[in-house]
Amino acid sequence: INQMIRSTNSIYINSIEPSAFDYIELLKIKVMRLAIFTAGVAMIIAPMPLNPLIALGSIVCIALGAGASGALNMWWDSDIDSVMKRTLTRPIPSGKITSDQALSFGIFLSVFSVIFLALFANFLSALLLAITISFYIFIYTMFLKRTTPYNIVIGGAAGAFPPIIGWAVSTNTIGIESILLFLLIFLWTPPHFWSLCLITKNDYSATKVPMLTETHGVEATKLQIFIYSIILSIPSILISFSSIGGLIYLISSIFLNVIFIFSAYLLMINSKNSRKYLFVVEKRLFLYSIFYLFVTFLLLLVEHFSKFFLPSYLVMIEDLLWI
């Protein structure tokens, strides 16, 4: 009887046409927001002025490209999503959308976003977007994620590309500033994601994905988070001495990085406390990592507009900007 009920429910679910909201859910809106924000900031702080309509069209294309990556990722990882508690309600495992529909949607958005970014902005930015989508799907999702515990270290490059794309939209070049922004997000991704893995460890235990928490253990993961939080401070502070940095950013960045490193250190040394306390420490670091990246890019906007509206400030810090 239970089997008959499940079969009936499956037929009923599959007979329902996906809604627009189901397709929107495929886009991984939270990840898309990061791409939009970092690419948008890079466009604004780049040295070349940009037509607002071109900027808006380019941002939409970058957002759709990020969404396409999310849809294709859900298509490939639907078997994992159906096992993990955190992802059970996603469109494919919940039966709202079929794998074929997600694949078609992802391919369409990929092609659409790349072509229209080339039309709105330039060929370089479109090429970079195509490389980002391809890297995320073919290198990270299809290969690295299921073969190495350091999947997120290398795969994090895909999430670090949006500032380079945004910079290319404005300047049609890849400058040292955009490379520093790339390194910032690239080195931020491992401690950010590994702190999430600590929180959702039981979920990953149910899959065959070789996350660092499963292959090397919790303590080794905490050590890696601490090491990466230190390495992360290097490009973060170096940005201060580039054309997009300044005194405001330098002081704030030192403060932000000290807190990040100290939070990672507290996480590393706390191993014998209760699971409830450790969960609080892990979640605090995860939430702070989000705050860290948001404030870092927000400070770049503050620096940009401070130089624009306060010429005396630019004169005061010109010796600081040596990169």
MOMO-V735118 format. One record per residue. N is the residue number from 1. RES is the residue in one letter. PHI is phi in radians with two decimals (* if undefined). Layout:
# MOMO-V735118
N & RES & PHI
N & RES & PHI
This chain:
# MOMO-V735118
1 & I & *
2 & N & -1.06
3 & Q & -1.11
4 & M & -1.12
5 & I & -1.14
6 & R & -1.10
7 & S & -1.14
8 & T & -1.10
9 & N & -1.11
10 & S & -1.11
11 & I & -1.13
12 & Y & -1.15
13 & I & -1.12
14 & N & -1.21
15 & S & -1.46
16 & I & -1.52
17 & E & -1.26
18 & P & -1.09
19 & S & -1.57
20 & A & -1.06
21 & F & -1.16
22 & D & -1.14
23 & Y & -1.20
24 & I & -1.09
25 & E & -1.13
26 & L & -1.15
27 & L & -1.34
28 & K & 0.94
29 & I & -0.97
30 & K & -1.10
31 & V & -1.21
32 & M & -1.08
33 & R & -1.08
34 & L & -1.10
35 & A & -1.11
36 & I & -1.09
37 & F & -1.16
38 & T & -1.21
39 & A & -1.18
40 & G & -1.11
41 & V & -1.09
42 & A & -1.07
43 & M & -1.07
44 & I & -1.23
45 & I & -1.47
46 & A & -1.09
47 & P & -1.21
48 & M & -1.65
49 & P & -1.17
50 & L & -2.24
51 & N & -1.04
52 & P & -0.98
53 & L & -1.19
54 & I & -1.15
55 & A & -1.08
56 & L & -1.12
57 & G & -1.07
58 & S & -1.17
59 & I & -1.08
60 & V & -1.07
61 & C & -1.12
62 & I & -1.12
63 & A & -1.10
64 & L & -1.16
65 & G & -1.11
66 & A & -1.13
67 & G & -1.13
68 & A & -1.06
69 & S & -1.05
70 & G & -1.10
71 & A & -1.12
72 & L & -1.20
73 & N & -1.12
74 & M & -1.15
75 & W & -1.09
76 & W & -1.25
77 & D & -1.68
78 & S & -1.09
79 & D & -1.19
80 & I & -1.26
81 & D & -1.05
82 & S & -1.32
83 & V & -1.75
84 & M & -1.41
85 & K & -1.07
86 & R & -1.14
87 & T & -2.05
88 & L & -1.05
89 & T & -1.56
90 & R & -1.10
91 & P & -0.96
92 & I & -1.31
93 & P & -1.11
94 & S & -1.45
95 & G & 1.48
96 & K & -1.30
97 & I & -2.38
98 & T & -1.45
99 & S & -1.06
100 & D & -1.12
101 & Q & -1.14
102 & A & -1.15
103 & L & -1.10
104 & S & -1.09
105 & F & -1.11
106 & G & -1.14
107 & I & -1.13
108 & F & -1.05
109 & L & -1.13
110 & S & -1.06
111 & V & -1.13
112 & F & -1.05
113 & S & -1.14
114 & V & -1.20
115 & I & -1.09
116 & F & -1.30
117 & L & -1.20
118 & A & -1.09
119 & L & -1.31
120 & F & -1.28
121 & A & -2.02
122 & N & -2.78
123 & F & -1.17
124 & L & -1.05
125 & S & -1.12
126 & A & -1.15
127 & L & -1.10
128 & L & -1.11
129 & L & -1.15
130 & A & -1.08
131 & I & -1.13
132 & T & -1.08
133 & I & -1.08
134 & S & -1.10
135 & F & -1.10
136 & Y & -1.12
137 & I & -1.43
138 & F & -1.39
139 & I & -1.52
140 & Y & -1.40
141 & T & -1.12
142 & M & -1.44
143 & F & -2.06
144 & L & -1.08
145 & K & -0.99
146 & R & -1.83
147 & T & -2.10
148 & T & -2.47
149 & P & -1.20
150 & Y & -1.71
151 & N & -0.96
152 & I & -1.30
153 & V & -1.13
154 & I & -1.38
155 & G & -1.12
156 & G & -1.09
157 & A & -1.05
158 & A & -1.07
159 & G & -1.31
160 & A & -1.61
161 & F & -1.30
162 & P & -0.88
163 & P & -1.10
164 & I & -1.16
165 & I & -1.13
166 & G & -1.07
167 & W & -1.10
168 & A & -1.16
169 & V & -1.04
170 & S & -1.40
171 & T & -1.98
172 & N & 1.04
173 & T & -2.48
174 & I & -2.04
175 & G & -1.59
176 & I & -1.06
177 & E & -1.11
178 & S & -1.21
179 & I & -1.17
180 & L & -1.12
181 & L & -1.14
182 & F & -1.05
183 & L & -1.10
184 & L & -1.03
185 & I & -1.25
186 & F & -1.02
187 & L & -1.45
188 & W & -1.33
189 & T & -1.05
190 & P & -1.01
191 & P & -1.12
192 & H & -1.13
193 & F & -1.28
194 & W & -1.16
195 & S & -1.16
196 & L & -1.17
197 & C & -1.09
198 & L & -1.14
199 & I & -1.19
200 & T & -1.86
201 & K & -0.98
202 & N & -1.09
203 & D & -1.12
204 & Y & -1.23
205 & S & -1.13
206 & A & -1.44
207 & T & -1.91
208 & K & -1.76
209 & V & -1.32
210 & P & -1.39
211 & M & -1.21
212 & L & -1.01
213 & T & -1.11
214 & E & -1.57
215 & T & -1.46
216 & H & -2.04
217 & G & 1.65
218 & V & -1.14
219 & E & -1.13
220 & A & -1.14
221 & T & -1.13
222 & K & -1.09
223 & L & -1.12
224 & Q & -1.11
225 & I & -1.07
226 & F & -1.11
227 & I & -1.08
228 & Y & -1.20
229 & S & -1.15
230 & I & -1.28
231 & I & -1.08
232 & L & -1.00
233 & S & -1.14
234 & I & -1.16
235 & P & -1.16
236 & S & -1.03
237 & I & -1.38
238 & L & -1.04
239 & I & -0.99
240 & S & -0.99
241 & F & -1.72
242 & S & -1.65
243 & S & -1.13
244 & I & -1.67
245 & G & -1.68
246 & G & 2.84
247 & L & -1.19
248 & I & -1.05
249 & Y & -1.14
250 & L & -1.02
251 & I & -1.08
252 & S & -1.16
253 & S & -1.14
254 & I & -1.04
255 & F & -1.09
256 & L & -1.09
257 & N & -1.25
258 & V & -1.07
259 & I & -1.13
260 & F & -1.07
261 & I & -1.10
262 & F & -1.14
263 & S & -1.13
264 & A & -1.16
265 & Y & -1.15
266 & L & -1.06
267 & L & -1.11
268 & M & -1.18
269 & I & -1.47
270 & N & -1.64
271 & S & -2.16
272 & K & -1.84
273 & N & -1.37
274 & S & -1.16
275 & R & -1.06
276 & K & -1.12
277 & Y & -1.19
278 & L & -1.09
279 & F & -1.07
280 & V & -1.11
281 & V & -1.13
282 & E & -1.11
283 & K & -1.17
284 & R & -1.08
285 & L & -1.16
286 & F & -1.05
287 & L & -1.18
288 & Y & -1.16
289 & S & -1.06
290 & I & -1.15
291 & F & -1.04
292 & Y & -0.99
293 & L & -1.19
294 & F & -1.07
295 & V & -1.18
296 & T & -1.02
297 & F & -1.26
298 & L & -1.13
299 & L & -1.13
300 & L & -1.13
301 & L & -1.17
302 & V & -1.06
303 & E & -1.07
304 & H & -1.04
305 & F & -1.34
306 & S & -1.14
307 & K & -1.18
308 & F & -1.27
309 & F & -1.61
310 & L & -2.20
311 & P & -0.96
312 & S & -1.12
313 & Y & -1.16
314 & L & -1.10
315 & V & -1.12
316 & M & -1.13
317 & I & -1.81
318 & E & -1.04
319 & D & -1.28
320 & L & -1.33
321 & L & -1.55
322 & W & -1.91
323 & I & -1.44
